[in-house]
């Protein structure tokens, strides 16, 4: 072969090698793009499935709770005004609850918690531990939102010095999602009072403190503890995000409402109130 022929052959060989290299590179890039596209579609599909499942679960929970409220809860009628000076009326909660009906369905229902003009209108459950109703509804079935439940250390009739109730901080605003709103003075002024109803007694909860704390806080004790040489509820009042009524006096019972918060690991937002027993109808 002549020298010129060898040069032509060398150039052709070089071109083939470059073409093969480019083809391999393009093939690799194409595979990577296809893989990333498939992963994106998979993640998108999973996200849509999770969103739809969460939305449907919330809708089922809302329908279930609306049905339960319709069956067991009725608003009290406001007495008609009279011209004569009326006799003093006993102070009653704004709702009535049929506990016989509720406990026939589930004996673990021990109370009802209510805050006027909010989403809070729920049965209170209690089990032998503080995990059972985290993801169970009042009918015992699986529920993402779980239930409002009393601390397992509380007595069944909730006659302790400090009643402790837990509820999830749900993104749809249900359960105890409103508790962190008490960091704003205006929200407290709009909703300063809750009601706790039980089969044996009804209570008005006059809120006096709301703040972020940890799960090791002494507010999670069923008796009135002391911290820094003063009652824990006085310290709670001092640490409160809003300025409400005075802290409880000695002998007054309290209620602690708790939900998740996210300022640090195991953070909780708690709202605390004084329990005042209401008159019998």
C-alpha positions in Angstrom: 0.0 0.0 0.0 1.3 3.4 -0.9 2.0 6.1 1.7 -1.0 8.1 0.6 -3.3 5.0 0.9 -2.0 4.5 4.4 -2.8 8.1 5.4 -6.3 7.8 4.0 -6.8 4.5 5.9 -5.6 6.1 9.1 -7.9 9.0 8.8 -10.9 6.7 8.2 -10.0 4.6 11.2 -9.8 7.7 13.3 -13.2 8.9 12.1 -14.7 5.5 13.0 -13.2 5.6 16.5 -14.5 9.2 17.1 -18.0 8.2 15.8 -18.0 5.2 18.2 -16.9 7.3 21.1 -19.7 9.9 20.3 -22.2 7.1 20.0 -21.3 5.6 23.3 -21.4 9.1 25.0 -24.8 9.8 23.5 -26.1 6.4 24.5 -24.9 6.9 28.1 -26.5 10.4 28.3 -29.7 9.0 26.9 -29.8 6.2 29.4 -29.2 8.7 32.2 -32.0 11.0 31.0 -34.4 8.1 30.6 -33.6 7.0 34.1 -34.1 10.4 35.6 -37.3 10.9 33.7 -38.7 7.5 35.0 -37.7 8.4 38.5 -39.4 11.8 38.3 -42.6 10.2 36.9 -42.5 7.6 39.7 -42.0 10.2 42.4 -44.7 12.4 40.9 -47.1 9.5 40.9 -46.3 8.6 44.5 -46.8 12.2 45.6 -50.2 12.4 43.8 -51.2 9.0 45.4 -50.2 10.2 48.9 -52.0 13.5 48.4 -55.2 11.8 47.2 -55.0 9.2 50.0 -54.5 11.9 52.6 -57.3 14.1 51.3 -59.7 11.1 51.1 -58.8 10.1 54.7 -59.4 13.6 56.0 -62.7 13.7 54.2 -63.7 10.4 55.7 -62.6 11.6 59.2 -64.7 14.8 58.7 -67.8 12.8 57.7 -67.4 10.4 60.5 -66.9 13.1 63.1 -69.9 15.1 61.7 -72.0 12.0 62.0 -70.9 11.4 65.6 -71.5 15.1 66.5 -75.0 14.9 65.0 -75.9 11.8 67.0 -74.4 12.7 70.4 -74.1 16.5 70.6 -76.9 19.1 70.8 -76.7 22.8 71.3 -78.5 24.1 74.4 -81.4 26.5 73.8 -80.9 30.0 75.0 -83.7 31.0 77.4 -86.1 33.7 76.0 -85.8 37.1 77.6 -88.5 38.1 80.1 -89.7 41.5 81.2 -89.6 40.6 84.9 -86.3 40.3 86.7 -85.3 36.7 86.1 -84.0 34.3 88.8 -80.2 33.6 88.5 -79.7 31.0 85.8 -77.2 28.2 86.5 -74.1 28.4 84.3 -74.3 25.6 81.8 -72.0 24.5 78.9 -73.3 25.6 75.4 -73.7 21.9 74.3 -75.2 18.7 75.7 -73.6 15.3 75.1 -75.3 11.9 75.1 -72.6 9.9 76.9 -74.8 6.8 77.2 -74.9 6.6 73.4 -71.2 7.2 73.1 -70.1 4.8 75.7 -72.4 2.1 74.3 -70.3 2.5 71.1 -67.0 2.7 72.9 -66.5 2.6 76.7 -63.1 4.4 76.2 -65.0 7.6 75.5 -64.7 9.4 78.9 -65.4 13.1 78.1 -66.0 15.7 75.4 -63.9 18.7 74.6 -65.4 21.8 73.0 -64.2 25.3 72.1 -66.9 27.6 70.7 -66.5 28.9 67.1 -63.6 26.5 66.3 -63.0 23.0 64.9 -62.7 21.7 68.5 -65.8 19.6 69.2 -64.5 16.1 69.9 -64.9 13.0 72.1 -62.0 12.4 74.6 -60.8 8.8 74.8 -58.5 7.0 77.2 -56.6 3.7 77.0 -54.0 1.9 79.1 -51.2 3.8 77.4 -50.6 7.1 75.5 -50.1 5.4 72.1 -53.3 3.5 71.3 -55.4 6.4 70.1 -52.5 8.2 68.3 -53.8 6.7 65.0 -57.2 5.4 66.0 -60.6 7.0 65.8 -63.2 6.8 68.5 -64.6 3.7 66.7 -61.2 2.0 67.1 -60.4 2.1 63.3 -57.2 3.4 61.8 -57.3 7.2 61.4 -54.4 9.5 60.4 -55.7 12.2 62.7 -56.1 9.8 65.6 -58.3 11.0 68.5 -58.1 13.5 71.3 -57.1 11.4 74.3 -56.5 11.8 78.0 -53.2 10.9 79.6 -53.3 7.3 80.8 -52.3 8.5 84.3 -55.4 10.6 84.6 -58.3 9.1 86.5 -61.3 7.9 84.4 -63.5 10.7 85.8 -60.8 13.3 85.2 -60.9 14.4 88.8 -57.1 14.9 89.0 -55.4 18.2 90.0 -54.2 18.5 86.3 -56.1 16.9 83.4 -53.9 16.3 80.4 -55.3 16.0 76.9 -53.3 15.3 73.7 -54.2 15.8 70.0 -52.4 15.9 66.7 -51.4 19.2 65.0 -53.1 18.4 61.7 -52.4 20.4 58.6 -56.1 20.6 57.7 -56.8 22.5 60.9 -58.5 19.6 62.8 -57.9 18.1 66.2 -55.5 20.4 68.2 -54.0 22.3 65.3 -55.3 25.5 66.6 -53.3 25.4 69.9 -50.1 27.1 68.4 -52.4 30.0 67.4 -52.5 30.9 71.0 -49.0 32.4 70.6 -51.0 35.4 69.3 -52.8 37.6 71.8 -55.7 38.3 69.4 -56.4 34.6 69.1 -56.6 34.1 72.8 -58.9 37.1 73.2 -61.3 35.5 70.6 -61.2 32.1 72.3 -60.4 32.4 76.0 -62.7 29.6 77.2 -63.0 25.9 76.4 -65.5 23.4 77.9 -64.8 19.9 79.2 -67.9 17.7 79.6 -67.9 14.3 81.4 -70.6 11.9 82.3 -70.5 13.1 86.0 -69.6 16.8 85.8 -69.1 19.7 83.3 -66.3 22.3 83.4 -65.4 25.6 82.0 -61.7 25.9 81.2 -60.5 29.5 81.6 -57.2 29.7 79.7 -54.3 31.5 81.3 -51.1 30.4 79.5 -49.8 29.1 76.2 -46.2 28.3 75.3 -43.7 26.0 73.7 -42.2 23.3 76.0 -40.6 19.9 75.9 -42.2 16.5 76.6 -40.3 16.4 79.9 -42.0 19.6 81.2 -43.7 19.4 84.7 -47.0 20.6 83.1 -47.3 16.9 82.1 -47.8 15.9 85.7 -51.3 15.0 87.0 -50.5 16.8 90.2 -49.5 20.4 90.8 -45.7 20.3 90.8 -43.2 23.1 91.7 -40.4 24.5 89.5 -37.8 27.0 90.6 -39.4 27.2 94.1 -42.8 28.2 92.8 -45.8 26.3 91.4 -45.3 25.1 87.9 -48.6 26.7 86.8 -47.3 30.1 88.0 -44.2 29.6 86.0 -46.4 28.6 83.0 -48.3 31.9 83.4 -45.0 33.8 83.5 -43.8 32.1 80.3 -47.0 32.5 78.4 -47.2 33.9 74.9 -50.4 35.7 75.7 -51.6 37.6 78.7 -54.7 36.1 80.1 -56.3 35.7 83.5 -54.3 35.1 86.7 -52.7 31.7 87.4 -54.6 29.2 89.6 -54.7 29.6 93.3 -53.9 26.8 95.6 -56.5 24.0 95.4 -57.7 25.1 91.9 -57.6 22.3 89.3 -56.1 22.8 85.8 -56.2 21.3 82.3 -53.2 21.0 80.0 -53.9 20.8 76.2 -51.0 19.6 74.2 -50.0 19.2 70.5 -46.8 18.9 68.5 -44.6 21.9 67.7 -41.5 22.0 65.6 -39.0 24.5 67.2 -36.8 21.6 68.4 -36.9 17.8 68.8 -39.9 16.7 71.0 -41.2 20.3 71.1 -44.8 20.7 72.2 -47.2 23.6 72.3 -49.4 23.6 75.4 -52.3 25.7 76.5 -53.2 25.6 80.1 -56.5 26.6 81.8 -58.2 26.6 85.2 -61.1 24.1 85.4 -64.2 25.5 87.0 -67.1 23.1 87.6 -70.4 24.3 86.2 -73.8 24.1 87.9 -76.0 21.1 87.4 -79.0 21.8 85.1 
